Amino acid sequence: MFEFTSELWSFMRERKKFWLLPIVTVLVLLGSLIVLTQGSVVAPFIYTLF
């Protein structure tokens, strides 16, 4: 996972594609939210936010 992150960062730095950083961050946050809500105790509290 660290290798993928470093490759992505070097790609964005070399090609000046820093606009990708917010998109990747939001995708990671939404993905982790989906993983956390699958069969956890926190799920009812997260569903009330949406």
C-alpha positions in Angstrom: 0.0 0.0 0.0 2.8 2.4 0.8 4.4 1.7 -2.6 1.1 2.6 -4.4 0.8 5.9 -2.3 4.4 6.9 -3.1 3.9 6.1 -6.8 0.7 8.2 -6.9 2.4 11.1 -5.1 5.4 11.0 -7.5 3.0 10.9 -10.5 1.1 13.9 -9.2 4.2 15.9 -8.4 5.9 15.1 -11.7 2.9 15.8 -13.9 1.6 18.8 -11.8 -1.8 17.0 -11.3 -2.4 18.2 -7.7 -6.1 18.6 -8.5 -6.3 14.8 -8.2 -5.5 14.9 -4.5 -9.0 16.1 -3.2 -10.7 13.5 -5.5 -8.5 10.7 -4.2 -9.0 11.8 -0.6 -12.8 11.9 -1.0 -12.9 8.5 -2.6 -10.8 7.0 0.2 -13.0 8.6 2.9 -16.2 7.3 1.2 -14.7 3.9 0.8 -13.7 3.7 4.4 -17.2 4.9 5.4 -18.7 2.1 3.4 -16.4 -0.5 5.0 -17.1 0.8 8.5 -20.9 0.7 8.0 -21.0 -3.0 6.9 -22.2 -4.8 9.9 -20.8 -2.6 12.6 -22.3 -1.0 15.7 -21.6 2.4 14.3 -23.9 1.9 11.3 -27.1 3.4 12.8 -25.3 6.5 13.8 -23.8 7.0 10.3 -27.2 6.4 8.6 -28.7 9.3 10.6 -26.1 11.6 9.1 -27.4 11.0 5.7 
